[in-house]
Structure formats: C-alpha cells, structure tokens
Amino acid sequence: MTVYVLPQIAPAGDQFPRDLIRRGKSENNMSNNFEGMEELGTRVADAVVKKYESARAKAQSDLVFNHSVEDIYLPIRKVTQGEVEWAQKNYDELMRNYNNEQEIRGRDLVKLVDYRAIFLRKESQEKASFYKVELHAIRLGEAAFVTNPFELYIES
Amino acid sequence: MKNKLLIGWSEVSITPDKKVMLAGQFFERVSEYVETPISVTAMAVESGQEQMVICSCDLVSIGENLLNLVRESLRDKVTGLDVNKIIINATHTHTAMLYEIAGTGSSCSSLDVLKRYLPKNNVYVEKVVSNDTMHPHGALMFLVEKITMAIKNAWEGRKKSYYANEFGRVAVGMCRRVVYDDKTAKMWGDTNLANFDELESGNDSGIELLYVFDENKKLTGVVVNVACPSQVVEHRSFISSDYWGKVRILLRKKFGEDLFVLGLCSAAGDQCPRDIIRWVRPETPIDDPNIKRENYIERNADPSMFDINGTWKVGKRIANEIIDVYDEAVQHLCYESELMHTVTTVDIPIRRVTITEYNAAVKTIEDYIKNAGKDHFSFTDNASMHVYAGTIARYEYQQSHDICPIEVHIVRFGDVAFATNPFELFLNYGNQIRARSKARQTFIIQLACGSHAYLPTKKAEQGSHYSAYVSSGITGHQGGEILVRKTVEAINKMW
C-alpha cells in the first residue's frame, strides 16, 4: 500500500536546518549533503511513526469540515525615492563591468536582483497601494489549517 | 598534555525522612509525600596532576555557605583532592528542601526588609512551624553531610575510564518571557492576546553529552547538559527530582541500576519546560495568578508541564536521545585526555537602584502595610512585597558595594569545555559563550558555586517584569557582558 506524505512548512522565513551557535562544532552535517538530509528526515519520520498508534486509535471520519477561501489585500511595502536613486547608482556602477545583465553571475547577480526588485517595486507602487493575497482557512475536526504565500517569519 | 583518565562516580540520596519546607515559588509549601527521591550525583575526574569534581544536586540553588561548608568538611576527610576544584551546581528543582542560605551580594533578605517596616504591634507569622518539619538550618547541615559523602565516595572511587563526548537534540526548554507590542515583557505572559508580539528569546534544543565507560567499556555514567531548569512540577507540594529523576529511572532500565546521571542545567534563566504558544493548563488547579488564562483553549500538544505526566514526557525525550546517541559514542572512546582547570574570581558590577526607585519602593511597602487592615503578616505578604523589599535591600547594599565577586570554573576536558556561573543565566549569554568558544563542545553549568539569581539581557531589562527586575538578580546586562567575555577568554586560552 502506498503511503502518501503531504509536507507543509509552518512559518519559517527566518528559520533553517543549521545550528548557528554550534556551527561546525557539533552538528556539522547540515550543509548540503546527504547525511544532513537523512538526519532531518529520520527525525521527522521518527516523530510520525511514534504518534502513529495513538493517531490510529482516535481516527475518525465524521467530523466538522469547513473551508473558506478569501482574498485579502495587504499594503505594498514602498520604496523611497532615495532607495531608488541608491539602486540606480549602484546598478550603473555594476553594469560598467558587464556588457549585459545575462553575463552576471555570483555575488553580483545577488546585487542585480536587489536593484531590479527596487525598480520593479517603484513601478508597481505607482499603480497600486495594495495587492491581493489568497488565504485559505480550513477546519478539520479539532485542527485548523491556514495558508499564506510568504516565507513568513516565525513570530507571525 | 594527554594523561590517562581516572573517573569516579557516586550518588547519595538527599530525600528527607521528614517533612520539609519546599524551596522556590512565592507561596509557602510543605512536602506532603515523596513523588521521586531527590539526590546528589558527583563525578570526580583526575588526569595527570589536574582534577575536577562536579556535584549536581536536586536543589533550587547552591548557597555560598553550603559550598564552603562542604569544602571545609572535605579538607580532613579526603587526601589528594583540591577542594577548590569542586563544582557544586543545582538542577533548579522547586520540589526539594529549603535550607539556610547565605552568601555575598545582599545585606539582608526581602523578608528582613519587610519586617523592619512592620509597626511594633504587628507580627510576621511563619506558617510552617511544627516539630515534624525539618528546619532550614537542619536542612543545611543535612545537605553538607550528604554532598560531602557523595564527593568523598566519587573521589575515592576513581578508576581508569574511557569517555566519549557526543551531541544530541531534544526539545525541552522554551522561552518563558512574552513580549507585547509596547515592548513590555512578562514572565508566563498570555500569548492569546492581540497585543502579543514575540517571545523574548529563542530556545536551545541541543544537548551536550559525555558518556563515561569503565575499563571493560561498560557505561558507568553520562553527563547531560540541557538548557532547561528542572521545574515541571514547581508548584506542587511533594518531594520530586522532577524530570531528572525520570531520566535516571529510564536510563537505568536500559543500562543497569548502577548507572550514574550527572544532569547539568545550561544557561536557561529565561527558559522553562512549557510551550507558551501552545499553552496547556495544569491538570489540577494551581493558585497562581500568573498561570491563569482568561480564554483558555484546549490544545493538542504536550501533556501538562505542571504535572507528573510532564516530567515523564521530558524524561523520556532526554533518555531516548541519550540511548539513541549511545551507539555513536561507543565507536570512538578515548582513554586519555587533556585536563585543565582554572578557578577564578570575576568581579561583576552590581545592578544599582536609583533614589527614585528606592523612594517608590519604600512608599509602596508603607502603603501596603497601612492599607492591609491587619496586624499579622505572612509569607503571602512577603511575596507581594518581594520586588520592593528587594529594591530597598539593593539600595542599602550599593551604599558600600560596587561589585560582587563570583566564582567561575573553566575546565578543558579533551575536546570539551565546562564553564560555570552562579546565575539563572539568560539563554543568549550561553549562546554567546558557546558560539565563541574554541572547544568542540561547551558545557555551560548555571547555578553553580553560588546563588546570585537571574542575569537578564539588556532587552529583558527594558521589557522588565519578574526575572529582569533589579531585585531579581545581583547584576544586569553589563555583568552579563563581562561574564561572557571573561568566560570566552578563559576557555580559548586553553585551546
């Protein structure tokens, strides 16, 4: 029988799987290698297996189920004219080293993305002050599911 | 220089055979029964000319008087042991005996201050005064005898040993200080409020482990460093070793009854075993306004972390991880180790009270007594006025003192560092020490060799509330910065 796994990420925009305090001193297997993925996969799988019997004992099919979908409008974070000028100046300096944007790689590419994002935000904020976000809220018995389209910080 | 390693272990029960007043909390408790025995566990280490003894106690804190009496008592009882190399620390269980405690850092207790403000015809009534209850002085002498015995036995039982240091990860401690949108903070604050902003700090799920084996490579003991005080059942009126007792029971089922467990609390002044976000209320009511919830919602989360079930849950989590990591430990045993141990006195600036704060505290106490409408005062009144009486005590102390000397031990044990402090040290200081330490693993032992209460961060001082008040600890963030710097310097000199 196939068992399906439906992974979901809770608010974790500022989270990741590495220990910044003990970096390289204890748990040094979380840097893009198989060992780290296996370690984390094992922890998650162990937790699921551990709760399986308890879950099976209270499994139910007759429960409250509600699902609402709503569009909400959030204010766009605006860039200032100063930020636009700062981005333009740095963009011009960067492009002195390249013939076109397609050539750019590495750290300079990160800078380019940042400058471009500021230009794009300037354009979009001139057209609208808010933007639409789809939000789902689901009640499944005693549990709630809520969605968001962000890399939401954990405190939210 | 590496030398062969000699390690000895001992555990001695400190379970009282009569009722005791229980230490911790702001209400009077007397033990009604023994839920789990309480004990002290000592590990003595010798390598070459160097030595170290760590004695972990199921107590709320270690007074300087207790430390000094134990050292004095051991001087003529053991040979070859430098009593200054003894570290005694508390697991911070709140279900062990209150004992007579004294040390530097305060001219008098908050109760002494309160009594001074009572008019002559008013009296302070001790609730617990019966012949079948152990007196705090008797409890002190009882503990001196038992801790002395544990250390003596461990020292005299030193044998050739192997060890392996390992790392585990278990969710135990969580931040207990809640910050609201006006940046004020509250210990045990309600998070189910629209003005809840964040938890003041993170938590540390990492646990530092050191397994010790005998000559036949049989496990004799394990040192476990967890960033969470042992205070699940802190409000209850029984004797209990809290979650450490359960760790011992569970590990002995696996490794044998003669296994020793040295539980050490890492920097965790702002940590607790409860999930403040997924709040689960006590199984039976607790008369503490700080843990009442107006709009309580049943959560599918941990069991109540106010009750015995919670101690088993935490105990299982820690024990399971120790068992799981054991298989890795046995693969790289060391039988010789570099051992270096320095004991230093660090001068910490005391956190000062302003004249305005002092005057406000005096007025608050005077008004409280005037408006109380009674002439008998009790522990409850002392609890209500504790913060203000502590403020007055500090103001008086600072007239003649600028600094408080604290004892700090730094040990290099192979790849591992041990660093002690006498505080309920906020987590971020522990993070700073651990991150900047050159040691592969850094065991931080709080509430060791003295009892100077909380050491909050600057952010906590700004947010205020219990654990970050001036009266909550002898020093503040300036002292914290000095402690971190001196500790890191001392560790890194050894590498």
Contacts between the chains, C-beta under 8 A, distances in Angstrom:
chain1	res1	chain2	res2	distance
A	19	B	206	6.3
A	20	B	435	7.3
A	21	B	204	7.3
A	21	B	206	7.5
A	21	B	431	5.0
A	21	B	434	5.2
A	21	B	435	4.6
A	22	B	167	7.5
A	22	B	206	6.1
A	22	B	434	6.5
A	22	B	435	7.6
A	22	B	441	7.9
A	23	B	435	7.4
A	25	B	439	7.6
A	25	B	440	5.2
A	25	B	441	6.7
A	26	B	167	3.9
A	26	B	206	6.7
A	26	B	208	7.8
A	26	B	440	7.2
A	26	B	441	6.0
A	27	B	167	6.0
A	27	B	169	7.2
A	27	B	206	7.4
A	43	B	169	7.6
A	142	B	298	8.0
A	142	B	300	6.4
A	143	B	300	7.6
A	155	B	197	7.3
A	155	B	198	4.4
A	155	B	199	7.6
